[in-house]
Amino acid sequence: MAQTPTTFEVDGTAICTKRMSAGIEVQQLAAKAGITASYLRKLERGARTRMKPATYVRLRAALRANKTELLATPHNDPPERK
């Protein structure tokens, strides 16, 4: 049985892009997701990158995003030169 992660690492740019394409203001999205506008701005700027599962689910629902659309992707480091 899959275990729910304790936090989700999110992509602030993806959140901002999705919000703007939906035509939603920061304050409106924050209210829909049950978070503060300040917290949402920090997420979008990348000052905060982790969210608790319940908060992530509410934000996803408010943006009508799929399960992975707002998640940060692992960064692939370039290969080392020899």
Sequence and secondary structure as in RCSB ss.txt:
>XXXX:A:sequence
MAQTPTTFEVDGTAICTKRMSAGIEVQQLAAKAGITASYLRKLERGARTRMKPATYVRLRAALRANKTELLATPH
NDPPERK
>XXXX:A:secstr
     S EEB HHHHHHHHHHTT  HHHHHHHHTS HHHHHHHHHTS  EE HHHHHHHHHHHT  SSTTB    
       
